[in-house]
Amino acid sequence: MGERPLWPGLIAEGNSDEPYLSKLIKKQLDALLLEKGRQSVAVADCEIAPVHTTGSGGTAAVIDVAWDLAQDCHLLFVHCDQDERDKAEKIAAELAQRRRSAKRAAVPVRLIPVMMTESWMLADRKALEAVVPGIRLTDYPYAKPAGVEKQTALSSDKKTKLGPKQVWKALLGADAHDTLMDAAEVLVQRTDLEVLTQVPSYREWVEETESALSGMGYI
């Protein structure tokens, strides 16, 4: 018996989220299926939608494009940050409704970091040290991985509370965005998933993903 295929898809909030999330999705799926899978599964690279969940044209147009992608996938991850949670839930709910009357379409799974994607990228300090050259981790502000879901202060500035994007700028300087984009794939490779699962919103996503895989008979 050959390997059972699994084709994941992603509709992200923005371009900058795609390199990290698409690689992370595949890594987490591989890990779940290796640990709990009923059979050998070949997880394909994550296919990325040509539009974004917060893109122009309105939610209805985004849903139509997402539905087209759902015809080519088994799982479709719908990403929004916490402040746009309602939009992700609306898109996922509509995809699930359409799937009830379709012969074949992806199961939608919400992917919602409590702060933003950049917070998940900050969770594993050892991975950051390994892949981001010149990062100033003397100012790394998180005592535990779950801390990335809250605004925090740097050790050098105890008065100012910062969100993940501001922390990245403090650690990397003005070129933080470009550095993150360049390092995204390698950062995923080096990140310990057990560290990430200490972040509540990440753990919630993994649990929802596991439930979807179970319902499809993969685990």
C-alpha positions as CSV (number, residue, x, y, z in Angstrom):
1,M,0.0,0.0,0.0
2,G,1.4,3.4,-1.0
3,E,1.4,6.6,1.0
4,R,-1.8,8.4,1.5
5,P,-1.5,12.0,0.2
6,L,-2.4,15.1,2.2
7,W,-2.6,18.4,0.4
8,P,-2.8,21.5,2.7
9,G,-3.7,25.0,1.6
10,L,-3.4,28.4,3.2
11,I,-5.2,31.7,2.9
12,A,-3.2,34.2,4.9
13,E,-3.8,37.7,6.2
14,G,-0.9,39.1,4.2
15,N,2.2,38.4,2.1
16,S,4.6,38.6,5.1
17,D,2.7,35.8,6.9
18,E,2.9,33.3,4.0
19,P,6.6,32.1,4.1
20,Y,6.6,31.2,7.8
21,L,3.0,29.8,8.1
22,S,3.2,27.7,5.0
23,K,6.4,26.0,6.2
24,L,5.1,25.7,9.7
25,I,1.9,24.0,8.6
26,K,3.8,21.3,6.8
27,K,6.1,20.7,9.7
28,Q,3.3,20.4,12.2
29,L,1.3,18.1,9.9
30,D,4.3,15.9,9.4
31,A,4.8,15.7,13.2
32,L,1.2,15.0,14.0
33,L,0.9,12.3,11.4
34,L,4.2,10.7,12.4
35,E,3.1,10.5,16.0
36,K,-0.6,9.6,15.5
37,G,-1.2,8.6,11.9
38,R,-3.1,5.5,11.0
39,Q,-0.9,4.9,7.9
40,S,2.0,6.4,6.1
41,V,1.1,9.9,4.8
42,A,2.9,12.1,2.2
43,V,2.2,15.7,3.2
44,A,2.6,18.0,0.2
45,D,4.0,21.6,0.3
46,C,1.3,24.0,1.4
47,E,-0.5,25.7,-1.5
48,I,-1.1,29.4,-0.9
49,A,-4.2,31.3,-2.1
50,P,-3.6,34.2,-4.4
51,V,-5.7,36.5,-2.2
52,H,-5.6,37.4,1.5
53,T,-8.3,37.2,4.2
54,T,-8.1,40.9,4.7
55,G,-7.7,41.7,1.0
56,S,-9.7,44.1,-1.1
57,G,-12.9,43.0,-2.8
58,G,-14.7,42.1,0.4
59,T,-15.1,38.9,2.3
60,A,-17.5,37.4,-0.3
61,A,-14.9,37.6,-3.0
62,V,-12.2,36.2,-0.7
63,I,-14.5,33.2,0.1
64,D,-15.0,32.5,-3.6
65,V,-11.2,32.3,-4.2
66,A,-10.7,30.2,-1.0
67,W,-13.4,27.9,-2.2
68,D,-11.6,27.4,-5.5
69,L,-8.5,26.5,-3.6
70,A,-10.5,24.1,-1.4
71,Q,-11.2,22.0,-4.5
72,D,-7.5,21.1,-4.7
73,C,-6.8,20.5,-1.0
74,H,-7.7,18.3,1.9
75,L,-7.2,20.9,4.6
76,L,-7.5,24.7,4.1
77,F,-6.0,26.9,6.9
78,V,-7.7,30.3,7.3
79,H,-5.4,32.7,8.9
80,C,-6.2,36.0,10.6
81,D,-4.7,37.7,13.6
82,Q,-6.8,38.0,16.8
83,D,-8.1,41.4,15.9
84,E,-9.6,40.0,12.7
85,R,-10.9,36.7,14.3
86,D,-14.4,37.3,13.2
87,K,-13.3,37.4,9.5
88,A,-11.5,34.1,9.8
89,E,-14.4,32.5,11.5
90,K,-16.8,33.8,8.8
91,I,-14.7,32.5,6.0
92,A,-14.2,29.1,7.6
93,A,-17.9,28.8,8.4
94,E,-18.9,29.5,4.9
95,L,-16.4,27.1,3.5
96,A,-17.7,24.4,5.9
97,Q,-21.3,25.1,4.8
98,R,-20.4,24.8,1.1
99,R,-18.5,21.6,1.8
100,R,-21.6,19.9,3.1
101,S,-23.1,19.9,-0.4
102,A,-19.9,19.2,-2.3
103,K,-18.5,15.9,-3.4
104,R,-15.0,16.9,-2.4
105,A,-13.5,20.0,-0.8
106,A,-11.0,20.8,1.9
107,V,-11.9,20.9,5.6
108,P,-11.4,24.5,6.8
109,V,-9.3,25.0,9.9
110,R,-8.9,28.4,11.6
111,L,-5.4,29.6,12.3
112,I,-5.5,32.6,14.7
113,P,-2.5,33.8,16.7
114,V,-3.6,35.8,19.7
115,M,-1.3,38.7,18.8
116,M,0.0,38.0,15.3
117,T,2.2,35.6,13.3
118,E,5.3,37.5,14.5
119,S,4.5,36.4,18.1
120,W,4.8,32.7,17.2
121,M,8.1,33.5,15.5
122,L,9.4,34.8,18.8
123,A,8.5,31.9,20.9
124,D,11.6,29.7,20.6
125,R,14.6,31.7,21.7
126,K,17.2,29.0,20.8
127,A,15.9,28.9,17.2
128,L,16.2,32.7,17.0
129,E,19.8,32.5,18.2
130,A,20.6,29.8,15.6
131,V,19.1,31.5,12.5
132,V,19.0,35.2,12.8
133,P,22.5,36.8,12.6
134,G,23.2,39.7,14.8
135,I,20.0,39.5,16.9
136,R,20.3,41.3,20.2
137,L,18.8,38.7,22.5
138,T,20.1,40.5,25.6
139,D,16.8,42.3,25.2
140,Y,14.7,39.2,24.6
141,P,11.7,39.9,26.9
142,Y,9.9,36.6,27.3
143,A,10.6,34.4,30.3
144,K,8.3,31.7,28.9
145,P,6.9,31.0,25.4
146,A,3.4,31.9,26.4
147,G,4.6,35.4,27.1
148,V,4.6,36.2,23.3
149,E,0.8,36.6,23.5
150,K,1.1,39.6,25.8
151,Q,2.6,43.1,25.4
152,T,5.8,43.2,27.3
153,A,8.8,45.5,28.2
154,L,12.4,45.1,27.2
155,S,15.0,44.6,29.9
156,S,16.5,47.9,28.7
157,D,13.2,49.8,28.9
158,K,11.0,48.6,31.7
159,K,8.4,51.3,31.2
160,T,7.3,50.8,27.6
161,K,5.0,47.9,26.7
162,L,5.6,46.5,23.2
163,G,3.8,44.1,20.9
164,P,5.6,41.5,18.7
165,K,6.3,43.8,15.8
166,Q,7.9,46.3,18.1
167,V,9.9,43.6,19.9
168,W,11.2,42.4,16.5
169,K,12.3,46.0,15.6
170,A,14.0,46.3,19.0
171,L,15.9,43.0,18.4
172,L,16.7,43.4,14.7
173,G,16.6,47.1,14.0
174,A,15.0,48.9,11.0
175,D,15.4,45.9,8.7
176,A,13.4,43.6,10.9
177,H,10.7,42.9,8.3
178,D,13.1,41.9,5.6
179,T,15.2,39.8,7.9
180,L,12.1,37.9,9.1
181,M,11.0,37.2,5.5
182,D,14.5,35.9,4.6
183,A,14.8,33.8,7.8
184,A,11.3,32.4,7.9
185,E,11.9,29.0,6.3
186,V,15.1,28.3,8.3
187,L,13.4,29.5,11.5
188,V,10.7,27.0,11.0
189,Q,13.2,24.2,10.5
190,R,15.0,25.0,13.7
191,T,11.9,25.7,15.8
192,D,11.0,23.2,18.5
193,L,7.3,22.4,18.1
194,E,7.1,21.4,21.8
195,V,8.1,25.0,22.6
196,L,5.5,26.4,20.3
197,T,2.7,24.3,21.8
198,Q,3.3,26.1,25.1
199,V,1.8,29.2,23.3
200,P,-2.0,28.9,23.9
201,S,-3.2,30.1,20.5
202,Y,-0.7,27.7,18.8
203,R,-1.9,24.8,20.9
204,E,-5.5,25.7,20.0
205,W,-4.7,25.6,16.3
206,V,-2.9,22.2,16.7
207,E,-5.9,20.8,18.5
208,E,-8.3,22.0,15.8
209,T,-6.0,20.6,13.1
210,E,-5.8,17.2,14.9
211,S,-9.6,17.1,15.2
212,A,-9.9,17.7,11.4
213,L,-7.3,15.0,10.6
214,S,-9.2,12.6,12.9
215,G,-12.5,13.4,11.2
216,M,-10.9,12.6,7.8
217,G,-9.4,9.3,9.0
218,Y,-5.8,10.3,8.9
219,I,-5.3,9.8,12.7
